[in-house]
Amino acid sequence: MEANGWSRRDFQPHGGHLFSLHIAAALGLGGCEANPHNFQPFGGFADDVPVENGQTRPPEAPGIGFETRGALIDLFHGLVRD
């Protein structure tokens, strides 16, 4: 698309969860459309990163973002405990 005059900033794909936000940021896209209430338990954003004026940013943490959601981590841990 860039070869045809489109900027990466022109693209804001629909994703709906934190992983999509990470992908859009990594690719330098203009953003991503998301509904934090959908796609549970993966929906939503990092516990400690606020949504301000309808925007948020990826957390400053290693991983794909799921690690920053306490309830999701608890769910994962529940799946692997004896």
N, C-alpha and C positions, 0 to 999 in steps of 0.2 A: 504494500500500500504506500509505503514511503516513496518508492520509485515513481508513483503516480501522483505525488504532491500532497499526500495525506501525512499529517504529523501523528506521532504516537499519542500526543495529548488530545487528539480528536476522538479517541476511542475510550468508551466507558462501558465495558461489558456488564451484563447482568450476572450476578453470582449469588449474592444473598448471605454469604458467611465470611468469616475471618480469613479463611484460606484464599478466597477470591481477592480480598483486599491485599494480601501479600503478593499474589501473582501480578495484580495491576501495578503495584508499587515496584516490583522487581523489573517489570517490562517497561517502566516509565510511561504508563498510560495516564490518561487524564483523570482517572478515578474508576470507581465501579459502583454500580447501583446495588443496593443491598436493603433487605428488610430484616432487621435483627430478630424479629419474632418468628420468622420462618426457618426451616431447615434445622429444627432442634433435634438433637442436642448440640449440633454444630453451629447453629445460628448465633448471631450476636458478635460482640467484639471483646477485646481484652478487658478484664475486670478493672484495671487501673488506668485505662486510657479513655478520657471523656469524649462524648460526642458533643461538639460545639457548633452551633449554627448549621446543623445538618451534616457536619463533616467530622471525620476522625482520621487517625493515622495508624499505621501498623505499630505494635508495641516494640520497644527496644529490648527484645529478648531473642535468644536463639530459638530456632525451630520454625514451624509453620503457623504458629499462633495459637493452636489449641492448648499449648502448655500454659497460656496466660489466663485460662478460664477455669477457675477453681472447681465449679460444679462438674465440668467435663472431665477434668483430671480425676476427680473422685469417682466418676462413672467408670473411667478406664481402669482405675485401680481395683474397683469392685469386680471387674471382669477377670482379673488375673489372680485374685486372692484365693487361698484355699478355704 
